[in-house]
Amino acid sequence: MNLDGFQALTFDCYGTLVDWEAGIVAALKPVVQANGTDLSDDEVLELYGEMEPRAQTGEFLPYADVLRRVMDAVADRLGFELIAGERDALVDSIGDWPVFADTPAALRSLKKRYQLWVLSNIDDSLFARTSPRLGVELDGVITAEQLRSYKPAPAHFTKLLERTGTNPHRVLHVAQSLYHDIAPASALGFATVWVNRRADRPGGGATPASAARPDLEVHDLATLVRAIE
């Protein structure tokens, strides 16, 4: 794969730059346990991965409300009622979701050569809790709230092309989710890099399964930086 011809690198944020699985487990598992159910971390993530896409279907809801709907669905599935504060457990935790250790240095290095954009299924106010910890000034951020659309719908990618005035062949999309990102980006002609953050663990975690095939697979952003350099 020739990595020299791209104008911009676009990134999914949660799962790719931020360890959303650690954040989800830290917020959701204590609620589940407090209500009498003992699930492993992977079982918690698989439950989330089932519920989140369902919560994003139908009439558009802000991501904060999607997360509340996920909490409702988890409680319904496991047979308990949420008490005060539990419904907001995921929403309130987003500012604490850890940035992957390799993210800030990788973004700073890549910024020397490319425009950097984030395309995220998030609300603007929620992303603002994360952005200072990414360690770099982004060229742009496109959120679900701005578009009233969630990936894997194509709106994030078509809006990126509109805002940059470029074509898909000049953009490299970098993401952890085959389902949310690699599949729709590839369908629109973007080159794609799959950051397979779960390479050492079985299962899909919080991400639904997909048969999408990336142009390049790496296990972390440091490896992508070395490939480019």
N, C-alpha and C positions, 0 to 999 in steps of 0.2 A: 504494500500500500504506500503510495507516494504522499507524504505528509507536507510537502512544500507548497502546494498550490492553494491553500485555504486562506481566506480573508478573515473568517471568524470561527471560533470554537463556541458551541453552545452546550450548556450543561443542564441536565436535571439537577436539582439541589438535594432533595431529601431521599437518601439512599445512595447517592453518588458522592456528594460533597459532605453531607451530614449523615451520621450513623442513625438513621431513623429507626432501625430495628432495635437498637439499644434504648432509644428514647421511648418507643412504643412499649417495650417490655417493662421499663421502669415505671411507666405511668399506668398501664393497664393491668399488669399482673397483681399488684397489691389490691386493687379493687376486686378482682376475681377471687383472690385468696380470702379477703375479708368477708366475702359473701359465700364462703364454704366450698369453693371449688379449687382443686389443686391441679394446675396445668403446667407443663414444661414450657420453657421459653419458646421452643419451636411450635408448640401447640397454640400458644398465645398469638404468635405471628401468623400462623396459618388461619386462625380465626379472624384476625384483622384483615388479612389478605382476601378472605371471602366476603367480609362485610363492607369494606370500603368501596369497591366498585358498585355494589348495590346502592349504597348511600349516595352515589354520584349520578344515578340515573334519574330520569324524569325532569321535573322543573329544577332549574339551577338553584343551588343553595351555596352560600359562602362556605369556605372550607371549615371554618369554625363550627358551622352547623352540621356539616358532613361528619365531623369528628363526634359531635354530640349524638348524631343519629347512629354512628358506629357503637357508641357506648350503649344506647338503647337496645340495639340489635344483639349485642353481646349479653346483656342482662336478660333479654327475652330468651335467647338460646339456652342460657345456663340456668334459667328459672329463678332469678332473684330480682328485687326491686332496688333501683339506685336511690341512695340517700343524698342529702344535701352535699354538694361539692363533687360527688363522684361523676356526675354527667359531664363536668368540665375538666376531668382529669387529663385527658389528652390535650385539649386546647391549652390549658394552663402550663403544660409541660414543654411546649415547643421551644421556648427560649432556653431550655436546659438540654435539648437534644445535642449530643456532642458532635463537633466537627471532626471528621477523620483526621488523624495526625498528619497525613501527607497532603491535606488539602491546601493550607495557606501557602506553603512553599511551592507547590506545583502551580497554583494559580499565578503567583508572582512571576515564576519562570515563563509560563505560557503567555502572560501579558506582554512580555517583551516582543512577541512576534505576531500576536493575533488580537483582534477584538474578542472580548469575553462577554457572553450573554448567559443569563439563567432563564430557562423556560420551566416554570414550576406550577404544579397543582396546589396553589396556596393563595391565601389572602395577602394583600399588600402589608397590612399591619402585622400579620404573623411573620412574614418574611423579614420585616424590620427587626424582629428579635434575634434573627440569625445573622443578618448581613454583616454587622461589625466584626464578627468572628471569622469571616472568610479570609480576611487578611489582604484584600485587594479591592480597588475601585473597579466595579464592573462597568462595561459600556452600556448595558441595558438589562432590564429585568421584565419579563412578560409573565404575568400571573393569570391564574384561572379567574380571579376576581375581575381583572381588566377585560377579559374576553367573555365572561359568563359561559365558560366551556372548560371541560376537563380532558386532558390526554387520557386515552389514546385518540380522541378526536383530533383533527389536523389543525385546529385554529391557531395553536401556539406557533406552529411551524410556518404557516402562511403569513401570520402577522410578523414574524421575524424577517421574512423575505421583504415584506412591505416596508418595514422600518429601516432595514439596512440597504434597500435598493439593490440587492444582489440576487443571485440565482442559487439553487440548491447545490450546484457543483462547487461553489466557493465556500461552503459551510460544512464543518465536521461536527456532528452531534455526538456528545459523550454522555453516557447514561448507564445506570445500573439495571434498569427495568427493561427487559425485552418487550413486555406487554405494553407499558405506558409510552415507551420512547423509541426503542429500536424499530419496532414494527411500523408505526406511523411515519417516522422519519425516513426509513428506507423506501416506503411506498411513494413518498414524494420526491425521491431522487437524492436525498442527502446521503453522504458517506457517514458511517456510524462506527463508534467504538463502544463496545460493551465492557463496562467496568464490573467484572464479575466478583463482587465483594464477598460472595458466599462460596468461593471456589473450594474452600476446605470444609464445607458443611453440606450435608444432604438437604434436599428439598428446596422449595422456592421461597421460604420465609414469608414475608409480608407482601410478596409480589405474585400476582396470578401467573400461571404458566403461559408460555407462548412459544411458537415454533419459529419465530423470527430469527434471521441469521445476520449477525453484524459483519462488517468488513474487517474488523480487528477486535480481538479480545485481549484485555489485560486484567490483572487482578487488583491493581491499584493505580492511582494517578502518577506516582513516581515512575512506574514502568512506562506510562505514556510519555512522560517528559523525556526519559532516556531515549525512547524510540524516535522522538522528534529531533532531539539534539544530535 
